[in-house]
Amino acid sequence: MKKLYSITIAAGLALALAGCAGNNASTPSGDRDGDGIANISDQCPNTVLGTKVSKDGCKIYPTILELNEKELCSVDKNGIESVIATAAKYNKTAKAHGVEFKRLGMTNTQYIDGVNKALKTGGKMVVLLNKKGKPDKKLKPVTVKYAAERACKFAISALAQEAEGKTNWRLAVPGDGYKY
Amino acid sequence: MLLKIAKTTAILALTACTLNAGEFNAQAEKDRLALVDYMEAKFADPLKNRYTFFPYSTDDELKNNIASGLKHQDFAIGNYAFSKQGKFSYDEIKEMPPYEELVEEGEEIYNNNAVIKACFPDPAIGGDYPYFDESKKEVVTLTSAINKCITDAGEKKWNEKKGKMAILQSYFAAASMDAEKKVDIKIESAEAAAAYERGKEAYYTQRGYLKLSCATCHVQGAGQRVRNESLSQLLGHTTHFPVFRLKWGKDKVANGLGTLERRMTGCNKDQGENPHKANSKWMKELLYFMAYMSNGMNIDGPDIRK
């Protein structure tokens, strides 16, 4: 009985391995990365298992409106270097699109620069600047964490607002989407 | 027979051209008339229509400060069209406006600068800008035209927001008002119509961290109060520039005058956005749209604002 049990397990394993081998094979009909897209149609044959992919087998990135800004910009969850890198990445696009945010004389680029400078020097605070780019004596400096999170949220919000605006701006136009 | 065919063809071609030229501004004209209707409806009887147009205004404001029964041309003087208290102070300052000497200085600049005079032989051009340059396929503002004129002659370009630029433009505005000119913006091609549409989209799109569009304050918000200021309306916004703002001129009178670009940059900042450059395509197209909305209105500049 024990012998029969062992044989069954061995056969099962062999079958499973054979199946996997067949699936991993670089044959056109196989699916090497297991994303559900056959190798022949898979433009990204090495996506990490479990990644959401499109019809061509490549990773589907969330649109700017699908990004979870609170999560992405949390220093506690991601670390300050990651948050400021996210800020820099999205702010570059916001700047190129002419939608960069500015608050109290400080552009978002200046927030990012302030955080990076503090990280290099080990400073804990970011000095806020006036419209001439000089330290604003009327405003208290903010913590590096606060500045990093603000820069990150500003960068993503600017692009999200731009994307939303493409579909809803007409709602404010008299004679078009605006009814009164 | 051949002559008849040629004549008919020529007439048909001419008719087609005329129709096409008329069609390019069809949407803009529809927008302009809808804006006039909206503003006239809004200020017909503010107290009666408070729930539609003035949901946040107090009884006192609606009864004592917001004028009623306003018509199209009334809006040419900005928020003083409806703000009774503001109009009272405005009328007093207008008796001896602080920009008078600057207009004279502008006239001197004009008369003593052969280059400027050659580029702008008629100074009464306040209602003709911005226009769409069909050969370069871009919007030309009065500011960009002046700077092009002087840089083409080898001079250094002027500050686009204040100083000589605003001072010269104040003379152009005064000359235009004296000549009873009206805003006369043209859209005569598909490219010009596209530039107008981009300017319109920019005007109605929310911007900055405060999520405000220009329209939030100056269309839907027009006539409402922010702190103690009555928000002016888009209709008639470009008729009175450059303006002398008391806050701009508090340290130095010559700095008090500012161009439309200076004011728009300030609005961008108030929205919480990194302002667009005065000479950018974005700014020029925004001004093109804004000026079209004031088409047919009297030039009433330069003027004074807080």
HADDOCK unambig.tbl for C-alpha pairs under 7 A between the chains (distance, minus, plus):
assign (segid A and resid 99 and name CA) (segid B and resid 207 and name CA) 6.98 0.50 0.50
assign (segid A and resid 99 and name CA) (segid B and resid 273 and name CA) 6.71 0.50 0.50
assign (segid A and resid 100 and name CA) (segid B and resid 273 and name CA) 5.98 0.50 0.50
assign (segid A and resid 100 and name CA) (segid B and resid 274 and name CA) 5.60 0.50 0.50
assign (segid A and resid 101 and name CA) (segid B and resid 208 and name CA) 5.21 0.50 0.50
assign (segid A and resid 101 and name CA) (segid B and resid 209 and name CA) 5.96 0.50 0.50
assign (segid A and resid 101 and name CA) (segid B and resid 272 and name CA) 5.80 0.50 0.50
assign (segid A and resid 101 and name CA) (segid B and resid 273 and name CA) 4.29 0.50 0.50
assign (segid A and resid 101 and name CA) (segid B and resid 274 and name CA) 5.47 0.50 0.50
assign (segid A and resid 102 and name CA) (segid B and resid 272 and name CA) 5.04 0.50 0.50
assign (segid A and resid 102 and name CA) (segid B and resid 273 and name CA) 4.69 0.50 0.50
assign (segid A and resid 102 and name CA) (segid B and resid 274 and name CA) 4.93 0.50 0.50
assign (segid A and resid 103 and name CA) (segid B and resid 272 and name CA) 5.53 0.50 0.50
assign (segid A and resid 107 and name CA) (segid B and resid 274 and name CA) 6.17 0.50 0.50
assign (segid A and resid 158 and name CA) (segid B and resid 208 and name CA) 6.88 0.50 0.50
assign (segid A and resid 165 and name CA) (segid B and resid 205 and name CA) 5.54 0.50 0.50
assign (segid A and resid 165 and name CA) (segid B and resid 206 and name CA) 6.47 0.50 0.50
assign (segid A and resid 169 and name CA) (segid B and resid 201 and name CA) 6.73 0.50 0.50
assign (segid A and resid 169 and name CA) (segid B and resid 204 and name CA) 5.49 0.50 0.50
assign (segid A and resid 169 and name CA) (segid B and resid 205 and name CA) 5.04 0.50 0.50
assign (segid A and resid 172 and name CA) (segid B and resid 204 and name CA) 6.34 0.50 0.50
assign (segid A and resid 173 and name CA) (segid B and resid 204 and name CA) 6.96 0.50 0.50
assign (segid A and resid 174 and name CA) (segid B and resid 34 and name CA) 5.77 0.50 0.50
assign (segid A and resid 174 and name CA) (segid B and resid 35 and name CA) 5.97 0.50 0.50
assign (segid A and resid 174 and name CA) (segid B and resid 38 and name CA) 6.79 0.50 0.50
assign (segid A and resid 175 and name CA) (segid B and resid 31 and name CA) 6.35 0.50 0.50
assign (segid A and resid 175 and name CA) (segid B and resid 34 and name CA) 5.05 0.50 0.50
assign (segid A and resid 180 and name CA) (segid B and resid 52 and name CA) 6.73 0.50 0.50
